[in-house]
Amino acid sequence: MAGLENRLDAVTMTLKRTLILTLALCCAACGFFDHDSQDGFLLPVPESNSGTVPRVFDLRNQQKLDELTGQLDDKRAIFIGEIHDRLEHHQNQLRVIQSLYARNPHLAIGVEYFQQPFQPYLDDYIAGRIDEREMLIKTEYFKRWQLDYRLLQPIFQFAREKHIPVLALNIADEVHNKVFRQGMKSLSPEERSKTPAVIEPASGHYLQRLKTIFDSHPQGNDFTNFVEGVLLWDSSMADTAARYLNAHPQSRMVVLAGMVHVMYGDGIPERVNHRLGSDQSALLINGSDFGRYPGIADYLLATEGNKELPKAGKLGVSVLDGADSVYISEFAAGSAAQAAGLKVADHILALNGAKVADMTELKAMMFDKQPGDRVQVDVLRNDALGSKKELQFEVTLR
Protein backbone atom coordinates (compact mmCIF):
# COMPACT_ATOMS: atom_id res chain seq x y z
CA MET A 1 0.00 0.00 0.00
CA ALA A 2 1.35 3.37 -0.86
CA GLY A 3 2.47 5.23 2.11
CA LEU A 4 1.17 7.79 4.47
CA GLU A 5 2.89 10.61 6.40
CA ASN A 6 2.09 12.82 9.32
CA ARG A 7 2.25 16.26 7.68
CA LEU A 8 -0.22 17.50 5.10
CA ASP A 9 2.22 19.87 3.40
CA ALA A 10 4.17 17.43 1.22
CA VAL A 11 5.59 14.81 3.54
CA THR A 12 5.23 11.36 2.00
CA MET A 13 6.68 7.91 2.40
CA THR A 14 7.43 4.96 0.18
CA LEU A 15 6.84 1.36 1.22
CA LYS A 16 8.71 -1.56 -0.28
CA ARG A 17 5.51 -3.18 -1.49
CA THR A 18 3.09 -0.41 -2.44
CA LEU A 19 -0.49 -0.31 -3.46
CA ILE A 20 -0.89 1.66 -6.66
CA LEU A 21 -4.51 2.62 -6.92
CA THR A 22 -5.80 3.24 -10.42
CA LEU A 23 -9.19 3.50 -11.96
CA ALA A 24 -10.07 1.09 -14.77
CA LEU A 25 -13.46 1.78 -16.28
CA CYS A 26 -13.15 -1.15 -18.65
CA CYS A 27 -12.99 -3.64 -15.78
CA ALA A 28 -15.95 -4.79 -13.73
CA ALA A 29 -13.94 -5.49 -10.60
CA CYS A 30 -13.06 -3.01 -7.88
CA GLY A 31 -11.74 -0.22 -10.12
CA PHE A 32 -8.77 0.21 -7.80
CA PHE A 33 -6.04 -2.28 -8.59
CA ASP A 34 -3.16 -3.48 -6.42
CA HIS A 35 0.27 -3.76 -7.96
CA ASP A 36 3.86 -4.05 -6.87
CA SER A 37 6.13 -1.16 -7.68
CA GLN A 38 9.85 -0.98 -7.35
CA ASP A 39 9.77 2.79 -7.46
CA GLY A 40 6.97 3.18 -4.96
CA PHE A 41 3.90 5.39 -5.18
CA LEU A 42 3.72 8.54 -3.10
CA LEU A 43 0.38 9.30 -1.50
CA PRO A 44 -0.17 12.43 0.63
CA VAL A 45 -1.29 11.88 4.16
CA PRO A 46 -3.20 14.23 6.47
CA GLU A 47 -2.03 15.38 9.83
CA SER A 48 -3.59 13.16 12.46
CA ASN A 49 -6.35 14.77 14.46
CA SER A 50 -5.89 12.43 17.39
CA GLY A 51 -2.14 11.87 17.26
CA THR A 52 -2.86 8.34 18.44
CA VAL A 53 -0.32 5.79 17.25
CA PRO A 54 -2.15 2.55 16.41
CA ARG A 55 -1.09 -0.54 18.31
CA VAL A 56 0.16 -3.55 16.34
CA PHE A 57 -1.28 -7.02 17.01
CA ASP A 58 0.20 -10.26 15.70
CA LEU A 59 -2.90 -12.42 15.37
CA ARG A 60 -0.92 -15.66 15.07
CA ASN A 61 -0.57 -15.30 18.84
CA GLN A 62 -3.87 -16.48 20.33
CA GLN A 63 -3.44 -14.34 23.41
CA LYS A 64 -3.00 -11.22 21.28
CA LEU A 65 -5.98 -12.18 19.13
CA ASP A 66 -8.16 -12.58 22.22
CA GLU A 67 -6.91 -9.27 23.60
CA LEU A 68 -7.74 -7.45 20.38
CA THR A 69 -11.23 -8.84 19.95
CA GLY A 70 -11.91 -8.21 23.64
CA GLN A 71 -11.31 -4.52 22.95
CA LEU A 72 -13.89 -4.66 20.16
CA ASP A 73 -16.77 -5.94 22.31
CA ASP A 74 -18.58 -2.58 22.33
CA LYS A 75 -18.14 -1.89 18.60
CA ARG A 76 -20.95 -2.55 16.15
CA ALA A 77 -18.95 -2.03 12.96
CA ILE A 78 -15.42 -3.40 12.65
CA PHE A 79 -13.64 -2.39 9.44
CA ILE A 80 -10.63 -4.39 8.26
CA GLY A 81 -8.72 -2.70 5.44
CA GLU A 82 -6.91 -4.91 2.96
CA ILE A 83 -4.84 -5.04 -0.16
CA HIS A 84 -7.10 -7.31 -2.18
CA ASP A 85 -4.54 -9.79 -3.47
CA ARG A 86 -2.62 -10.30 -0.22
CA LEU A 87 -3.28 -13.76 1.22
CA GLU A 88 -2.11 -12.86 4.73
CA HIS A 89 -4.56 -9.95 4.84
CA HIS A 90 -7.48 -12.32 4.32
CA GLN A 91 -6.03 -14.77 6.85
CA ASN A 92 -6.03 -12.01 9.45
CA GLN A 93 -9.61 -11.14 8.57
CA LEU A 94 -10.66 -14.74 9.15
CA ARG A 95 -8.89 -14.84 12.52
CA VAL A 96 -10.75 -11.73 13.67
CA ILE A 97 -14.09 -13.06 12.42
CA GLN A 98 -13.60 -16.41 14.15
CA SER A 99 -12.61 -14.78 17.42
CA LEU A 100 -15.48 -12.28 17.36
CA TYR A 101 -17.96 -15.07 16.60
CA ALA A 102 -16.64 -17.13 19.52
CA ARG A 103 -17.27 -14.17 21.83
CA ASN A 104 -20.71 -13.31 20.41
CA PRO A 105 -22.39 -15.18 17.53
CA HIS A 106 -24.64 -12.22 16.63
CA LEU A 107 -22.36 -11.29 13.77
CA ALA A 108 -22.60 -10.41 10.08
CA ILE A 109 -19.93 -9.93 7.44
CA GLY A 110 -20.11 -7.13 4.87
CA VAL A 111 -17.96 -7.50 1.77
CA GLU A 112 -16.89 -5.25 -1.09
CA TYR A 113 -16.43 -8.25 -3.42
CA PHE A 114 -20.13 -8.83 -4.23
CA GLN A 115 -22.76 -6.45 -5.58
CA GLN A 116 -26.15 -5.74 -4.06
CA PRO A 117 -28.40 -7.21 -6.80
CA PHE A 118 -26.90 -10.65 -6.13
CA GLN A 119 -27.65 -10.74 -2.40
CA PRO A 120 -30.27 -13.53 -2.75
CA TYR A 121 -27.59 -15.93 -4.02
CA LEU A 122 -25.30 -15.18 -1.08
CA ASP A 123 -28.26 -15.85 1.20
CA ASP A 124 -28.91 -19.15 -0.58
CA TYR A 125 -25.26 -20.16 -0.21
CA ILE A 126 -25.12 -19.35 3.52
CA ALA A 127 -28.40 -21.22 4.06
CA GLY A 128 -27.08 -24.29 2.23
CA ARG A 129 -29.61 -24.11 -0.59
CA ILE A 130 -26.92 -23.85 -3.27
CA ASP A 131 -23.29 -24.91 -3.30
CA GLU A 132 -20.23 -22.72 -3.66
CA ARG A 133 -19.83 -23.20 -7.38
CA GLU A 134 -23.43 -22.25 -8.10
CA MET A 135 -23.10 -19.20 -5.86
CA LEU A 136 -20.03 -18.03 -7.80
CA ILE A 137 -21.83 -18.50 -11.11
CA LYS A 138 -25.06 -16.78 -10.08
CA THR A 139 -23.29 -13.81 -8.46
CA GLU A 140 -21.14 -13.43 -11.60
CA TYR A 141 -18.13 -13.26 -9.30
CA PHE A 142 -15.51 -14.00 -11.94
CA LYS A 143 -16.95 -11.36 -14.24
CA ARG A 144 -17.47 -8.62 -11.68
CA TRP A 145 -14.56 -9.05 -9.27
CA GLN A 146 -11.97 -11.34 -10.91
CA LEU A 147 -9.77 -11.83 -7.83
CA ASP A 148 -8.68 -15.41 -7.12
CA TYR A 149 -11.61 -16.66 -5.04
CA ARG A 150 -9.34 -18.99 -3.10
CA LEU A 151 -8.12 -15.95 -1.17
CA LEU A 152 -11.63 -15.45 0.21
CA GLN A 153 -12.85 -19.03 0.32
CA PRO A 154 -12.01 -19.82 3.98
CA ILE A 155 -13.98 -16.76 5.13
CA PHE A 156 -17.04 -17.75 3.12
CA GLN A 157 -16.83 -21.38 4.17
CA PHE A 158 -16.67 -20.35 7.84
CA ALA A 159 -19.67 -18.06 7.35
CA ARG A 160 -21.63 -20.89 5.78
CA GLU A 161 -20.64 -23.35 8.51
CA LYS A 162 -21.76 -20.95 11.26
CA HIS A 163 -24.71 -19.45 9.32
CA ILE A 164 -23.22 -15.95 9.54
CA PRO A 165 -25.04 -13.56 7.17
CA VAL A 166 -22.83 -12.18 4.40
CA LEU A 167 -23.88 -8.82 2.94
CA ALA A 168 -23.08 -7.79 -0.63
CA LEU A 169 -22.20 -4.15 -0.01
CA ASN A 170 -21.19 -2.89 -3.43
CA ILE A 171 -23.44 -1.16 -5.91
CA ALA A 172 -23.88 -2.80 -9.33
CA ASP A 173 -21.21 -2.25 -11.98
CA GLU A 174 -23.79 -0.98 -14.43
CA VAL A 175 -24.47 2.02 -12.18
CA HIS A 176 -21.06 2.92 -10.79
CA ASN A 177 -19.25 2.51 -14.12
CA LYS A 178 -21.67 5.00 -15.65
CA VAL A 179 -20.96 7.47 -12.85
CA PHE A 180 -17.19 7.11 -13.28
CA ARG A 181 -17.59 7.90 -16.98
CA GLN A 182 -20.26 10.62 -16.90
CA GLY A 183 -21.01 11.56 -13.29
CA MET A 184 -24.12 11.24 -11.13
CA LYS A 185 -26.01 13.58 -13.46
CA SER A 186 -25.95 10.87 -16.13
CA LEU A 187 -28.10 8.43 -14.14
CA SER A 188 -31.69 7.86 -15.14
CA PRO A 189 -34.40 8.19 -12.45
CA GLU A 190 -34.51 4.38 -12.23
CA GLU A 191 -30.73 4.16 -11.81
CA ARG A 192 -30.70 6.98 -9.26
CA SER A 193 -33.33 5.11 -7.23
CA LYS A 194 -30.77 2.33 -6.74
CA THR A 195 -28.26 4.68 -5.13
CA PRO A 196 -28.24 6.07 -1.58
CA ALA A 197 -30.51 9.05 -0.95
CA VAL A 198 -27.56 10.85 0.64
CA ILE A 199 -24.02 10.74 -0.75
CA GLU A 200 -21.82 12.72 1.63
CA PRO A 201 -19.00 14.84 0.15
CA ALA A 202 -15.36 13.93 0.70
CA SER A 203 -13.40 15.61 3.47
CA GLY A 204 -10.47 17.76 2.43
CA HIS A 205 -7.99 15.08 3.44
CA TYR A 206 -9.84 12.36 1.54
CA LEU A 207 -10.22 14.58 -1.50
CA GLN A 208 -6.48 15.21 -1.58
CA ARG A 209 -5.71 11.50 -1.52
CA LEU A 210 -8.22 10.88 -4.29
CA LYS A 211 -6.61 13.64 -6.36
CA THR A 212 -3.22 11.97 -6.07
CA ILE A 213 -4.73 8.65 -7.10
CA PHE A 214 -6.52 10.29 -10.02
CA ASP A 215 -3.38 12.08 -11.20
CA SER A 216 -1.53 8.75 -11.35
CA HIS A 217 -4.06 7.33 -13.80
CA PRO A 218 -2.84 7.65 -17.40
CA GLN A 219 -6.30 7.91 -18.98
CA GLY A 220 -6.95 11.22 -17.25
CA ASN A 221 -10.74 11.03 -16.93
CA ASP A 222 -12.73 13.88 -15.37
CA PHE A 223 -11.77 14.30 -11.70
CA THR A 224 -15.27 15.34 -10.61
CA ASN A 225 -16.71 12.15 -12.09
CA PHE A 226 -13.93 10.14 -10.47
CA VAL A 227 -14.73 11.54 -7.03
CA GLU A 228 -18.47 11.01 -7.54
CA GLY A 229 -17.79 7.39 -8.48
CA VAL A 230 -15.67 6.73 -5.39
CA LEU A 231 -18.17 8.44 -3.09
CA LEU A 232 -20.99 6.44 -4.66
CA TRP A 233 -19.04 3.28 -3.80
CA ASP A 234 -18.40 4.44 -0.24
CA SER A 235 -21.95 5.63 0.45
CA SER A 236 -23.55 2.55 -1.13
CA MET A 237 -21.46 0.19 0.97
CA ALA A 238 -22.08 2.26 4.10
CA ASP A 239 -25.81 2.42 3.39
CA THR A 240 -26.11 -1.36 3.07
CA ALA A 241 -24.10 -1.99 6.22
CA ALA A 242 -25.95 0.60 8.32
CA ARG A 243 -29.40 -0.53 7.19
CA TYR A 244 -28.59 -4.06 8.32
CA LEU A 245 -27.22 -2.90 11.68
CA ASN A 246 -30.20 -0.63 12.33
CA ALA A 247 -32.56 -3.51 11.51
CA HIS A 248 -30.60 -5.92 13.74
CA PRO A 249 -29.75 -3.97 16.92
CA GLN A 250 -28.28 -7.04 18.65
CA SER A 251 -25.86 -7.73 15.84
CA ARG A 252 -22.56 -6.27 14.72
CA MET A 253 -20.72 -6.42 11.42
CA VAL A 254 -17.20 -6.98 10.15
CA VAL A 255 -16.69 -4.99 6.95
CA LEU A 256 -13.98 -6.20 4.55
CA ALA A 257 -12.87 -3.60 2.02
CA GLY A 258 -9.88 -2.11 0.28
CA MET A 259 -7.69 0.23 2.33
CA VAL A 260 -8.51 3.34 0.31
CA HIS A 261 -12.16 3.01 1.40
CA VAL A 262 -11.37 2.94 5.14
CA MET A 263 -7.99 4.45 6.06
CA TYR A 264 -8.11 7.38 8.50
CA GLY A 265 -11.77 6.58 8.98
CA ASP A 266 -12.62 8.23 5.66
CA GLY A 267 -14.84 6.58 3.10
CA ILE A 268 -17.07 3.86 4.51
CA PRO A 269 -16.47 4.21 8.30
CA GLU A 270 -17.48 7.87 8.65
CA ARG A 271 -20.59 7.24 6.55
CA VAL A 272 -21.63 4.22 8.61
CA ASN A 273 -21.15 6.18 11.84
CA HIS A 274 -23.27 9.00 10.42
CA ARG A 275 -26.07 6.58 9.61
CA LEU A 276 -25.87 4.88 13.01
CA GLY A 277 -26.01 8.24 14.77
CA SER A 278 -22.74 7.89 16.66
CA ASP A 279 -19.22 6.51 16.43
CA GLN A 280 -19.71 2.80 17.03
CA SER A 281 -16.87 1.54 14.87
CA ALA A 282 -13.28 0.37 15.04
CA LEU A 283 -10.76 0.43 12.20
CA LEU A 284 -8.18 -2.29 11.67
CA ILE A 285 -5.64 -2.15 8.85
CA ASN A 286 -3.32 -4.90 7.71
CA GLY A 287 0.37 -4.04 7.77
CA SER A 288 2.58 -3.18 10.73
CA ASP A 289 4.56 -0.79 8.47
CA PHE A 290 1.88 1.79 9.18
CA GLY A 291 2.69 1.83 12.91
CA ARG A 292 4.43 5.21 12.79
CA TYR A 293 1.54 7.03 11.08
CA PRO A 294 -0.78 8.34 13.77
CA GLY A 295 -4.47 8.22 13.08
CA ILE A 296 -4.45 5.85 10.12
CA ALA A 297 -6.34 3.21 12.11
CA ASP A 298 -7.24 2.14 15.62
CA TYR A 299 -5.28 -1.11 15.32
CA LEU A 300 -2.74 -2.59 12.92
CA LEU A 301 -2.53 -6.28 12.09
CA ALA A 302 0.94 -7.73 11.59
CA THR A 303 1.42 -9.55 8.31
CA GLU A 304 3.76 -12.38 7.45
CA GLY A 305 5.19 -11.21 4.14
CA ASN A 306 4.25 -12.10 0.61
CA LYS A 307 2.60 -15.46 1.17
CA GLU A 308 1.14 -17.03 -1.94
CA LEU A 309 -1.62 -19.47 -2.69
CA PRO A 310 -0.63 -22.88 -4.03
CA LYS A 311 -0.31 -23.01 -7.79
CA ALA A 312 -3.68 -23.58 -9.45
CA GLY A 313 -4.29 -26.32 -12.01
CA LYS A 314 -4.58 -24.82 -15.51
CA LEU A 315 -5.95 -25.95 -18.85
CA GLY A 316 -3.57 -23.50 -20.49
CA VAL A 317 -6.13 -21.89 -22.79
CA SER A 318 -7.47 -18.43 -23.53
CA VAL A 319 -11.19 -18.49 -24.23
CA LEU A 320 -13.89 -16.17 -25.55
CA ASP A 321 -17.63 -16.37 -25.06
CA GLY A 322 -19.63 -17.83 -27.94
CA ALA A 323 -23.39 -18.18 -28.30
CA ASP A 324 -23.95 -21.00 -25.79
CA SER A 325 -20.40 -22.05 -24.98
CA VAL A 326 -16.85 -20.76 -24.82
CA TYR A 327 -14.33 -21.34 -27.55
CA ILE A 328 -10.56 -21.56 -27.43
CA SER A 329 -8.83 -18.51 -28.92
CA GLU A 330 -5.23 -19.48 -28.17
CA PHE A 331 -3.01 -21.73 -26.06
CA ALA A 332 -0.47 -20.81 -23.42
CA ALA A 333 3.06 -22.13 -23.72
CA GLY A 334 3.12 -25.74 -22.51
CA SER A 335 -0.69 -25.93 -22.57
CA ALA A 336 -2.16 -29.04 -20.97
CA ALA A 337 -5.23 -28.79 -23.21
CA GLN A 338 -3.18 -28.55 -26.40
CA ALA A 339 -1.09 -31.54 -25.33
CA ALA A 340 -4.30 -33.53 -24.86
CA GLY A 341 -5.44 -32.78 -28.43
CA LEU A 342 -7.68 -29.72 -28.18
CA LYS A 343 -7.41 -27.11 -30.95
CA VAL A 344 -7.98 -23.39 -31.43
CA ALA A 345 -11.68 -22.68 -32.20
CA ASP A 346 -12.88 -25.77 -30.31
CA HIS A 347 -16.05 -24.90 -28.38
CA ILE A 348 -15.94 -26.18 -24.80
CA LEU A 349 -19.36 -27.69 -24.10
CA ALA A 350 -18.82 -29.35 -20.73
CA LEU A 351 -16.26 -29.95 -18.01
CA ASN A 352 -16.49 -33.22 -16.08
CA GLY A 353 -20.00 -33.63 -17.46
CA ALA A 354 -21.24 -30.20 -16.31
CA LYS A 355 -22.38 -27.89 -19.10
CA VAL A 356 -20.29 -24.76 -19.68
CA ALA A 357 -22.35 -21.85 -21.03
CA ASP A 358 -19.87 -18.99 -20.67
CA MET A 359 -16.48 -17.95 -19.40
CA THR A 360 -17.64 -17.25 -15.83
CA GLU A 361 -19.03 -20.78 -15.55
CA LEU A 362 -15.74 -22.22 -16.79
CA LYS A 363 -13.81 -20.19 -14.21
CA ALA A 364 -16.18 -21.29 -11.44
CA MET A 365 -15.59 -24.92 -12.40
CA MET A 366 -11.82 -24.50 -12.54
CA PHE A 367 -10.95 -22.21 -9.62
CA ASP A 368 -10.18 -24.98 -7.09
CA LYS A 369 -8.42 -27.39 -9.44
CA GLN A 370 -4.79 -28.36 -8.79
CA PRO A 371 -1.87 -29.34 -11.02
CA GLY A 372 -2.16 -33.06 -11.75
CA ASP A 373 -5.95 -33.12 -11.55
CA ARG A 374 -7.61 -34.80 -14.52
CA VAL A 375 -10.64 -33.22 -16.13
CA GLN A 376 -12.89 -34.45 -18.91
CA VAL A 377 -13.44 -31.77 -21.55
CA ASP A 378 -16.25 -32.10 -24.11
CA VAL A 379 -15.84 -29.93 -27.19
CA LEU A 380 -17.60 -29.18 -30.45
CA ARG A 381 -15.20 -28.99 -33.41
CA ASN A 382 -15.80 -27.81 -36.97
CA ASP A 383 -13.71 -29.72 -39.50
CA ALA A 384 -12.36 -28.43 -42.81
CA LEU A 385 -15.50 -29.61 -44.66
CA GLY A 386 -17.82 -27.70 -42.36
CA SER A 387 -19.19 -30.67 -40.45
CA LYS A 388 -19.36 -30.60 -36.67
CA LYS A 389 -18.12 -33.26 -34.28
CA GLU A 390 -18.53 -33.61 -30.54
CA LEU A 391 -15.27 -34.88 -29.07
CA GLN A 392 -14.13 -35.76 -25.58
CA PHE A 393 -10.65 -35.32 -24.12
CA GLU A 394 -9.05 -36.11 -20.80
CA VAL A 395 -6.70 -33.29 -19.75
CA THR A 396 -4.14 -33.53 -16.97
CA LEU A 397 -3.88 -30.02 -15.60
CA ARG A 398 -0.52 -28.29 -15.29
N, C-alpha and C positions, 0 to 999 in steps of 0.2 A: 504494500500500500504506500502510495506516495506520502511524503512526510508532512509533519505538522510542527510549527514553532510557536513560541510564546508571544512574539511581538507582531502586531498587525502590520507594521511599517515595512516590511520587506525581508523579515527574517524567515528563512526556510531551511528545510533539511532534506537530505537524500538518504533513503534506506537502500540496503543492498538489493532486496527484492521489492520492487515497487509495484503499486497498482496504477496503471495508466488507464484513466477513465475516458472513454470516447463514446460518442454517440453514433450508432449505426442504424439509420432508418430502414435499411434494406433487410435487417435481421429482425426476426420476431421474438428474440430472446430478450434479455434484460437491457439492451441498449447501452449499458456501461460494460465494457469488457475488461478483463484482467489479463495483463501481460507482464512478462519479465522485461526489465530494461537494464542494460549495463550502465547506461548513462544516468539513470534515475529520472524522476519526474518531480518537479518542484511545485508544491501546492501551498499557497499562503494559508496561514493559520491565525485565528483571532487570539487576542489576549484573553486569558482565562478570567471569567468573572469571579469564580470562586477561589482560584489559586490552589485548589485541592489536587494533590498528586494522586492519581489512582493507584490502588494497591494491586500487586500482581499475585495471582493464585495459580499454582500448578495443580491442575485437576487430576493428574495421575496419582496424587497423594490423596487418599480417601479422607483423611482428617481435614485437609484443606478444602476439599470439595464440600464436606459437611459444614465446615465453617462458613464458606461462601453462601451456600443455599440457606443456611440458618439466618443470615443477614438479609435475605430476600423474603422472609416470611410475610412481611407487611406490604409487599409490593404486588400490584395487580397486573402490571405489564412489565415484563422483563425482556429487554431488547438485546440480542446478541449479534453484533456486527461481524461480517465475514468477508473474506475474499472468496468468491464463489468456487474457484477451482482448487482450493486448498483443503486436502483431506483432513489434516489435523484440526482445522477450524470446525468442520462438521463433527468430528469426534468429540471435541469439547462441547459442542451444542448438545450432543446426545447425553454426555455425562451430566450436564446441568438439568436437562429434562428428566432423566431417570431419578436424580436426587430430589428434585422438586416434587415429582410424582410420589416418591416414597414418603415424603413429609406430608403431602396433602394431594389426594388424587383428583381434586376438583381443578383440573388443568386443561387448557386447550393450547394448540400450537398454531400460530399464524405464519404463513410462508409466502415469500415473494415469488416463488417458482411456479405457482399455478394461478390461473386467472378466474375471476369471479363467475363467469358463465358456466364453468365446469364444476362448481361446488357439488352438485348432486352426485357426481362420479367419485369424488373424494369421500363423500358420506357413504356411498355404497361400498367402497373399498374398506373403510374403517369398520363398517357393520358386518363385513364378511360376505356381502351379497355378490361381489365380483372379485376376481383375483387381481394380482398386481399388474399382470400384463394387460388385462382388459382395461384397468384404470389408466395405464399409460397411453393406451390407444385412444380411449374416449376423451381424455383430457388434452389430447394432441400435444403431449409433453415434448416429444422429440421435434416437433415443428415449432413450438412456441418458446421453448427454453433452451434446448440443445446441449445442456451440460450433462456430462456422464452421470446417469441416474444412480450409479453405484455409490457415488459420494453421499447421496441422501438416503439410500435404501435402508440402512439400519435405523434411522430416525422414523421412517414411515412404518417399518415393520414393528418397532416398539409401540408406536401409536396404535396400530391395528391390534396388537396383542393385548394392550391395556384399554382399548376402546376410548382413546383420547381423541376428541374432535380435532380435525385439521382444517383450518380455514384458508381458502384461496383468497389472498389479499389483493392481488394485482388486478387492475382494470384490463379489459380485453385489448389485445393488440390493435384491433381495427379502430378503436377510439384513440388510444394514446399515440399511435403512429401518425394519425391525421393531425393531431395537435402539434407534434414535433415538426411536421412539415408546414402547417398553415395556421397554427394557433387555435385557441379556444373559440375564436369567432367563426371558425370554419365548421363547427359542429352543427348538425341539424337539431331541431328540437328533440327528436327521438334520441339522438346520440347524447345530447346534453342531459337528458333525463337519467342517463346511466352514470353520470358523474356526480360527485358530492355537491350538495347545495352550496357549501362554503369551501372555497379553496384559498387558504390563508397565504398571504405574500411571504416571500423569503426575507429573513433578517438580513441586515447588512453583511454580517460575517458569512452567512450561507451564500448570499448572492456573489460575494467576492470569490468564494471557492468555485462556484458554478461558472463564473466568468473565466477562471483559469482553465477549468476543464474544457469549456467551449473553445477557448483560443487554441487549445492543443489539437483540435479536430480539423483535419485538413480540408473537409468539405465546406467549412465556413457557412453553415446555415444560419438563419436569423436568430440572434441571441434571445430576443423576446419570446419567440416560439419555443426555443430550447428550454428556457426557464419555465414557461407555462407547462411544457411536457413533463418536466421533473416534478413540479409542484402538483400536477395532476396525479402522478404516481404516488407521491407522498401522501396527499390528502385522501386518495382512494384507499390506500392500504390502511391509513389511520382510521378512516370512516368505518371500514369493515371490522377492524379490531375493536373499536370503541363500541359499535353497535352490539357486538357479541357480549362484551363485558358488561354493558349496561343492562342487557337482557338476562344475564346470568350473574347476579351480584355475589354469589358464593364462589365464583370461579376466578381464575387468573389465567394469563396467557403469556407464553414465550413467543416472541416475534423474531423470526430468522430473516435477515435482510442484508444486503450489501452495505459496506461501511459508509459509503457516501450518503446513504439515507438515514443514518443514525448518529454519526460522530458529532460530538459536542452537544448532543441532544437536539440538533436541528433535524429537519425532515420529519420523519414519522413520529418520534417521541413527543416533541412539543405539540403536535397536532392531536395525538391521543390524549395527552394530559388536558388539553383544552376541551376536548369532548367529554372527558370524565369529570371535569369541573375542578380538578386539583392535580397536583403532582403525585401520582401513585406509581411511578415507574422507576426502574433501575436500568442502567446502561452498561453492558459488558462488551468489550471489544477484544477480539483475538489478536495477540501479538504483544509480548512484553517489551518490544522496542519502543512502544509508545509511553513507557513509564515516566519519562522526563517531560511530558507535555501536559501540564496541568489542565484539567477541565475537559479533556477529550472523552472521558468516560468515568463511570463510578468505579469500575473494576476492570482489570486487564487479565486475560487468560493466557498463560504461557503456552507456547507452541513448540513442537518438537523438530522443526525443520521441514524440509521439503519432502515429506512422505508421499509416496505414490501408490496408487491402486495397482493390483496385479495386472499384468498384461491381459487384454481382452482377446478372445478368439475372433479371428477375422476371416471373412470370405475373400477379402482382397478385391472387391469390386466397387466401382462407382456406378450408381444407378440413377435413373430419372423416372418420374411418374408417367405411366401410360394411361390408357383409358380405364382398365380395371386391374392393372398389375403394374409392376415396375420392370423396367428393362435395363440391361447392362449397357453402360455407355463406354466404359473402359476398365482395364484391369490394372491393379497395382503391381509393382515389381514383386515377383515371387508369389503371385496370387494363388491361393489354395483352390479357388473356383476354376481358374484357368487350367491348373494342373489336373483337375478332375474331369475336364472336357467341356466346360461351359464356354460359350462364345459371346463376343460383342453382339448386341441386339437380341439376345435371348430374353424372353419375358419370363420373369420369375412368378410362377403361379402359386406355389405353396412351399412351406418350409416345415419339414417333419410332419407333413399331412395337414397343416393348418394353412388356410388360404391367406395369401398376401395380396391386399388390394392396393396398397400405396407404400411410399417410403417410410412413413411413420410406423406402420404396422411391421415392416421388416425390421426397423430399428428396435421396436419393442420386443420382437422375438429373438433378437440377437444380443441384447445388451448384457446379459449375464452369462454368455457363452465363454468358454476358456479354450486356449490353444490345446489342440489334441482332441477336442470334442468332434464327434461325427454328426453331420446333419444331412438329411435327405432333402434335395432341392429338385422340385418339379418345375420344368420350364416348357414354354412354347417356342418353337423355332421355325422360322420360315426358311425353306431351302431355296436353292438357285432357281428352281422351276416355279416358285410361288406357292408350293404346297406347305401345309403346316403340320408339324409333328409335335406331340407331347412327349417329352423325354424326362428321364429321372436319373439323377446323379447323386452319389454319396461323396460328400466333401469333408475332408479332415481339416479342421480349422487351424490356422497358423497364427 
